[in-house]
Amino acid sequence: MIELSVIYAGIGFLLAAYSVIGNDSVQTLGTFIASNSRIFKWYWLWAAASFVLIATITYGWYVNEGDISYGRLAKIPYEEIQWYHAAAPAVLVALTRFGVPVSTTFLVLSVFASTVVLEKMLVKSIVGYGLAAISAYILWMILSRFINEKFNKVRKEHRTYWRIAQWLATGFLWFSWLSHDMANIAVFLPRQLSPVLLVAVLFVLVAGLAFIFKMEGGKIQKVVTEKTGSRFIRSATIIDLVYACLLYFFKELNSIPMSTTWVFVGLLTGRELAIATANRENYHFKYVFPIIGKDFLKMILGLSVSVALVLAVHYVIDPSAVE
């Protein structure tokens, strides 16, 4: 007879996989989908993303002796899965349906992590948000002297080169992001996966990607498409490359998990403010602040739910988890 912990682990894994692919992956693939959906059929975009996903996870599994989290779970040892562990991604699925850009890292890992680790995750994520916003603002203020991202002014003969650059930048970003956020799925699995279990994980994730590309990103995609010029290939390429570099920096900094959602929203916030600053005559701040304010409030909502969950687990459901 199958133990309840195994059933909970399976449910938690499937819900987490759906949530990570349906919520967080749009941070990485959103601009890619937005700027290519009118040019390529969805299944070509899906095939490209699936290739990078399979290569990244398989490589991580091989070099880390069966661990697909790239060491992000070093401070979160494996424990027997309980019902409240599986409940966390269920909440995330519900919030995703309403288009809320919730941090999967906080919502899923918070019920596994000690309060000490959760505090470190929060600090790293806040630093990530601030650094992304400041870096993006400075960079796009400089770029505004050379290009105007309010308009898609890339010459027709140069678009092929930008298209190639974007696909390469997206591949690098997808790799960097997966190195961070696979921990949110792997936390429900043994720390060392067998080859059979690895194939099963890859199958589930690739199938989930097919759904996302078929739906052109879903409701969370609005976080990307409502930003200035995000459908333009040049803008999408620059966003992807800057985001990839930020994630790679934090990946090398230490093994503490962090919210990539906060880094992504911080990047878009800094970029939007810079574009508004550089185009004051036709793009007023009164249009910008409602957009970035709404994203920030959604982030705080997700954090609040995460904190409520971790407090419930550590102080009500399982007080022995407090450290």
Phi, psi and omega in degrees: 000135182288133180288152180299324181298325178291319178297314178299321179296319179294316178296315180299318179298313182296317179293319179295319179298316178297317183293314181297316180289318184281335184253298188283327185295337180293334174303321185272317187259356184300310180293327178297315179293314184299321186268353182240348187297336180271350183257317184243150173294149185302327185287337175287319177295319178298317181298318180296314180294323180294322179300313180294319180299311181298317181294317182295311182292319180295320178296314178299318178298321183287312186281340181253022174056050175095356180266118182266004183269001182057035176080004183291344182256018182300326181261008178233084183296156180293139175221160180298128185286131178249173183298325182288337174294316180289336181290331182300308178292338176295319176298320180297319178300317181296316180293325179298324181296337179263007177075025180271122180282075185278149175282110178296325180301311179294313189290324182270309185285339183299327181280351176259327188280153172288165179296331178293313179295321180299320178298318179294323177297318181294315180298315180297323181289321177297316177299320179298317178298312182295314180296319179296316181295315181293314180299316181294319181298313180296313183298313183285339172292322176291316181296331182296340177284343184245327181225156177244106184279002172287343183226149180268085187257022177290130180297147184301322182288346180262352186294327179297319180293320178293324179296316178296317180298321181294318180296322178291317179296320179295321177299316178296318179294316181299319176296312181297318181292316179298325178298332178274304196272354174296338178300329182291339177262316184295341182298338179272355186247162173302148184293337174241115183269143172284161178303323180295316180292326176299314179298320179296318178298315180298320180299314181298316183291320179294321177296320177296321177298322179300318179296316182297315180291325177297323181271005181055041174097339180074197185293327181296337181301337180297332178300329181270310189291338180278354178276152186302122171068014184294341177277347181281135187296322179294315179297317180298321180296315181295317178301312182299317183293316179295316180298318179298317180295320178296315180295321180296321178300312182289332176296319181279341184296306175196177185268003179294129177297154178215166179275108175291336176299317181295321178296317182295313180294323176298319178299312180294326178295310179299320180295315183295320178295322179293318179296320178294322179295319183281343182233051185297332184290334181227009178216093188276154180296336181294340175274333186280312187299322176298325181291307183287330178294321179296318178297318182295319179295323177294322177297317180295323177299313179298319179296320180298317178296319180297314180297320179298319179295313183293324177294320179296318181291310188283335185243347181240303185284313184222077182302336180293347181282347182292133178228000000 
